[in-house]
Amino acid sequence: MGGILYTIIIGAVIGVLARFFKPGADPMGWILTILLGIAGAYIGSLFVKGGGVIGFIVSIVCAIVLLFIYEFIRSKTAKPAA
């Protein structure tokens, strides 16, 4: 149970920091922010083994890249207002 809680907390921290460092408004809730952070941490762990400060920074950068991808997909699927 502690591992799941730790994953959620780290995902939230990475997701919030990624949204803070990326310019522009990102209209997403807390659940998507946590999922973004968890995905960024997972992808970052594929590049850096062992974690530490470098792993944390790489995880944030991966989450920022995922934010850009999310924003691109969302803009393509959004319908213009009438």
HELIX and SHEET records of a PDB file:
HELIX    1   1 GLY A    2  PHE A   21  1                                  20    
HELIX    2   2 TRP A   30  PHE A   47  1                                  18    
HELIX    3   3 GLY A   52  THR A   77  1                                  26    
END                                                                             
